[in-house]
């Protein structure tokens, strides 16, 4: 199981006086630290609103590529519905060149919708935009000279797309939420699946992941081609109680604010305690508890290939995040490897 981190590049990281430039410098320092600690992957999301610095994830990842050696660098997710597939491929092919073959894309429709009006797209076209652009992106990955016609982008007539990635087949994961159609689509295309699970019990996604695997098998793909990744909020500290004490205040504040925007009830301590329970979604605790919970989640879902923590938008400080990364590398990953022997 690969273990990594996804970041939405929140501008403050628990410090209201932090400048955007300093926040970006600290983010890059954490990516370097993750590389040195032996984490497998670092992803940068895409948002276009105040207090987020990830409107151009490929630029951040390129800066990180120049500072790191082994860690893979990914979008998490790139909002494909509002992007030009040609430019998106070119950006990540360039990242692949800079990183010498460490670039990946996780593409999705996006749970935040601010990109749609910003780039002149209609939310009524939410799914049809994605399907058309995914088809073009996969075609670009496969072919240099592109002939293509669609509804939302000017046609291409034998146009070459350069540069090409170092990797013969630049990895493209499909980021999904909870719609069965998305899981079936990923399976039928043989694309690796990244599931964002941010609430409830992780095991409830087993029927959807089974649907993905069934669709993939029916399309002729082998089990090793149908990788499953999970993205969830989490945090590792030296002890279980320390992790809870440090993570809960910022988590409650974040999701209560988000709930006001989306019509959800405020976060209570009872809700949080349910989320950190053995079957709950939050991966919060000391290294032993975190590793054991990751293995329970993997078993409940029929095996997972990758897990990424989302931890830097819950009011934690830069030093707390650095320590968490260190613990993931030095204590969580070895425990996972021992479980899997």
N, C-alpha and C positions, 0 to 999 in steps of 0.2 A: 504494500500500500504506500503510495506516494503521499507525503504530507507537505502542505504549503500554506500560504497566506494570501488572502485577497484584500485589497485596500480600495476604499472609495476616496482616498486622499482628502479626508476632511481637513479643513484648513487650520483647525485649532488644536486638536489632540489634547483636550483637557486644559488648555491654556488660552484664556480669552485674549491675552495681550500678545500672543505669538503672531508675527507677521507672516504673510503668505510665503515670502521667500525663505524664511527660516523654517516654516512648516515643510516646504518642499525639500530643503536640505536635510531635515530630519527623516523624512520619508526615504530618501535615497540612502541615508545611513542605515536605516532598518533593512532595506533590501540587501545592502552589502553584508550586514550582520547575518541575515538569513542565509546568504550564500556561504559565508564562513562557518555557520553552524550546521550546514549539511541539509537544509531544507530543499525540497525538490522543485518547488514552483513558487513564483510570486506573481499575482495577478493584479492588474489595475482596472478599476471599473470605468464607467463613462457617465458623467452627469454634467448638466449645464445650468447650474444654479449657485446661489450664494453659499459660501463656506465649503465648497467642494472645488478641488484643484485638478480634477481628472477629466476635463473636457477634451484633452488630447492625449489619451493613454499611450499611444505609440511613441510620443515625444518623451514622456517620463521613462518608459521602458528602454528607449534608446540611450538615455543618460545612464540608466542603471546597467545596461549592457556593457558600457565602457568601463564600469567600475567593478564588474563581477566576472567570475570565471566558469562556474558550473551550473548555477541555478537557471531553470527554464523561466521564461518571461512571457506573460500572457495577458490578453485582454480579459476582463471579468465583470461584465460582458461588454463587447462592442455592440452598440445598438445598430444592428444591420439595417433595420427598416428605414432609418433616416440617414444612412450612409451610402456613398457611391461605392459599389463593390470593386470597381477598378482601383480607385484611390485607396480603399481599405487594403486590398491585396498588396498594392505597391508599398504602402506604409509598413506592413508586416514582413514583406519580402526584404525591404531595406533593413528592418530590425533584425531579420535573420542573418543578413550579411554582417551587420555590426557585431552581433553576438556569436557569429560562426555556428549557426544552426541551433539556437536555443529558443527561437520564437514559436509561439502558439497563439491561436485565436480561439476565444470562446465567444460565439455570436448568439444574439437573441433579439427578441422584440423590445425588451426593456420594460422594467416594472414602473420606472418613472417616465412621465410622458412629456416633459418640458422640451425634448428635442423635436417633437412633431411640429408645433407651431414655429419654433425657432428656424427650422429648415424648410418650412412651407409644405408640410405633409398633413394629410387629413387622418384623424384618428379612426375614422370609419374604414380606412384602408389598412388597419393595423396588421391583420394577418396576411392579406393578399400582397402587401408590400414586402413582407418578410419572405414569403414563398418565392416570389419572383427574384428578389435580390439574392437569396440563398442559391437558387439555381444558377444565376450568373456567377456568383463567387466560386462555386464548385467547378464550373466550366473553366474559369480563369485559372484556377489551381491546376487543372488537368492539361490545358492547352495554351500555347503561346499566342497563336493567331485566332482571334475570336470573331465569329459571325453570330449575331444574336439580335433578337427583336423582343421588346416587352412593352408594357403599358406605362411604366413610371420613369423610364430612362431612354434617351435617344438610342437608336439602333446602332449596332456595331457591324461593320462589313469588313471582315478579314483584317481587323486591327490587332497589332501585336501589343502585348502588355509586358512591360519591363519595369524594374529588374525582376529576375526570377530568384526564388528563394534558394538558399544553400541546400536545405532539405528537399529531397525530390518531391515529397508530398507534405507540404506545410500543414501541420496538425490543425484541424478545425473541429472544435467541440461545439455541440449544440447546447446552449444554456436554456433550461426550461423551468417553469414554475409548477403548475398543477393540472394542466389540461391534457387529457388523454391523447388528443390529436398531436400534440408536440412530441410526446413519447413515441407514438407510432411513426411519426415522420422521421425522427432520428434513427429509429431501428431500420426502417425501410431503406434509408440512405447509407446505413452502415457507419454512421458518425458516432464518435464517442459522446457520451451524455454527461452534462454537468447539471445537477439538480440543486436548485436553491431551496433549502428547507430552513425556514426562519421561525416557525411556530408549530405548536402541537407536538405530536409524537412522531419521530422519524419513521417508525415501522408502518405508518399509514401509507407511505409511498411504495410499499412492496408491490401492490397490484399494478401500479403504473410502470414500475421498473420491469415487472414480469411482462407487461404489454410491450415494452421496448424490446426486450430480448426475444419475444415471440415474433414480432414484426421483423426483426433482424434475421432470425433464423429462416423465416418464410421467404425473405429476399435473398437467401443464399450466403449470409455472412456467418462466419464461425464465432464461437464464444469469445475467443481472444481478440476479435475485431470489435466487439461490443463492450467497450470499456464504460464503467460507471464512476462518476465522481460526485461528491457531495460538498456543497458550500453551506456552512452554517455559522452563526455567531458563536464565539467561544473565547476562552482566555485561560492561560496556565500560569499559576503562581507556585511558590514553594510549598504551600499547604492548601488543602481544600478551603479552610476557613478564610485564609488570606485572599484567595481568588474570589470568593463570594463577596467579601467585604469591599474589595477594590472594584469589582465589576458591576455589582448591583446598582449603585446610585446613578452612574452614567447610563446604564442600560435602561433603567426605568425612565429617566428623563428623555432619552432618545425616542423610545417607542411610545411614550405618552404623547410627545409632540407629533410624531408621525401618525398616531391614532386620531388626533384631532383633524388632520388633513384627510384621513381615509375613512372616518366614521367608526373607529375602533374604540373600545373602552380604555380608560387609563390602566397602566400597568400597576399591579399591586404586588406586595411581597408574596402573597399566596400564589399568584400567577407565576412569579419568578421561581418559587420553590418547586412548583410542578414542572417548570421547564428544565430545571437542573436535576430532576429526579432521574432514576436509571433509564426510563424510557423517553424522557423529555428531550427536546431538541438541543438545548444549550450544552456545549461542551466546556464546562467551567469547573476547575478544580486543580488539585495538585497533579503532578505527572502520572502517578499510579492510577488515580481515578480517571483521568482523561484518557489514558491509553486503554483501560478496561472498557470505558464507555464507547470509544471508537470501535473496538472489536465487537461489542454488543450490537452497535448500529450496523456494522458490516454484516454480521450474521443475520440480523433481522431483514436485511435487504438482499440476501443471497450473494453477498460478497461485493465489496467496492474496491476500486483500483486507486482512487485518489480522494483525499479530504483536504479542504482548504478552510482555515479559520478566517472569519471576519471579526477583527477585534479592535481596530483603531478608530471606531466611531462611537465608543461608549465612555468618553471622558477620561480615558486612561492617559497617563503621562508618557512621554517619550522613553523615560528610563524604565517604567513598568513594562512597556511594549518590548524594549530591548531584552529585558530579563525573561519575558515570556518566550521570545524567540529562542533565547539561549536554552531554556528548559525544554522546549520542543525538540531542539536538535540533540541535546545531551542526554535527555531522560525519556521523553515520550517516544521518539522514533526507535531507540534501542528496544524499548519494551514492546512496541508493535512488532518489530522484527523477531523478537523472541517468541511472541504469541504465534507468529506465522510459520515458525520452523516446523 
